[in-house]
Amino acid sequence: MSLRVEPSGQACGARVTGLDLSQPISPEMAAEIRSIWLTHRVLAFPDQRLSDDALEAFTLAMGGFGDDPFFAPIAGREHVAAILREADEKTPLFAENWHSDWSFLEHPPAGTCLLSIDIPPSGGDTLFADQAAAFAALPEPRRQQLRGLTAVHSAQLAYAPDGTYGTNDKGRSMAILPSETARETRRHPVVQRHPETGEECLYSTLGYIIGIEGMPQPKAIALLSEIAQWQVRDDFIYRHRWEPDMLVIWDNRAVLHKATGGYEGHRRELHRTTIAAATTA
């Protein structure tokens, strides 16, 4: 197989064709895909009619399964979750805030896979923000300041019982599992050196970050708010438009992402797996 890579022409992202992911891929092909992925951060594979078995096999080839602490898997699966919104659903849109998946874990995932199952005729784009580009564009004094900071991450605002997706979140079709464990905190550097590329990236953003170690909370939130606005400037953004039978993978260590709406009255379903953190630098 010969891969064809078409860059998006935006801040990051590429379209990859020339392979059939319904069939097992060799270790050599997996390494080639991973190299392309590290370069472009977000990859879209169109025209991939994948079963959940094939989605799981691809995830394993790309590094193995990461944890999904607050999603219930679909029936008969341990590692596949449905990102689902029914046509008549009235709940607030899921994942409409910028984030890096599960950044509040001790070992956050390297990446996420999302396979389109039921795609509305319009709307539902996913936005990605390149955090290596965002960091590189900062003035050097700001870069130096941020290199010395450690962020406090937590899922409490989203997945605690009193969070956005907690016990008062009624009528949602997604199988979300709020828990008191969402109040736990983890600490990660505000600026992380990517374990595979060596690039410095801003890591995660306000929401999953609830403070800065050793900084008074009002000052921390003010700084995080300022940085959050910078992280998602237009020149760092790739807007992904979904197609039927499309698989997308992204690098949580190098991009933020968020959902968008605009498909009211239409059903939307994608199947998701999480790629475990890389075990070697």
C-alpha positions, 0 to 999 in steps of 0.5 A: 500500500502507498499512502497519499497525504494531503495537508489541510492547508490550515494550522494542522491536519491532513487527509490520508488515503491509499489504505484499507483500515478494515484489514490488519496493518503491519507494524511497518505501516503502523509506524509510517502512520504514526510518523505522519500523525506526529507531523500533522497532529490530526489525520482523517482517513476517508472511505473507511467502512470499519467494524468496531473490531477493526476500530479496536485493532487500529487503536491497538496498532497505534499504541493500545487502549487508554483509559476512559474514566467517565464514559460507559462503553457500548454494549459488548465492548470494553473500549468503544464509546458512542459520542451520540446525539439524537435528533430530538435531543435538547441537552447542551452540546457535549464537549463544546469547550476546548480541551485535551482528552482526559488531561486530568489523569496521571497518564493522559492519553496520547491520542483519540480515534473517532469513527463516523457512524451517523453523520448529519448533512451539515454542521457538527464540525470538530475544531482543533487548535495546534498547541505547538504553534500556539506556544512558538508564537508567544513572546520569549518572556511569556514562554519562559514564564510558562515553562516554570509553571505547573497546572492543577488538572481536575475533571470536577467541573465536568464529571463530578455529580454537581458538574456539567454532566452530573446528576442534573444533566437530564435527557442526554443520549450519551452514556456518561458516568459522573463520579466523585472521583472527578474531584481528584487532582493531578499536576502537569507542566503548563508547557510540555515537551512532546515525548515523541517529537520534542516540540514544546506545546501548551498542554490542555486549557482552562476547564480541565485546568483549575489552578496553578501550583503555588499561585493565588487562585484569582491570579491563576484563573486570570492568567489561565483565561488570558492564555486560553484566549491565545491558545485558540486564535484563528491562525492555530485552528484546523476545522474538520468537516466530517464525512460518512465512513471517516476515521479521525485520530488526533494527538492530545499532547499537541492539540486542543479540540472542541465540538460544534453544533449546527445539526439540530433535528439530525442524529449524530453518532461516532464511535470513539477509542482512546490511544494510551500514552506512549511508553517511550520517549 
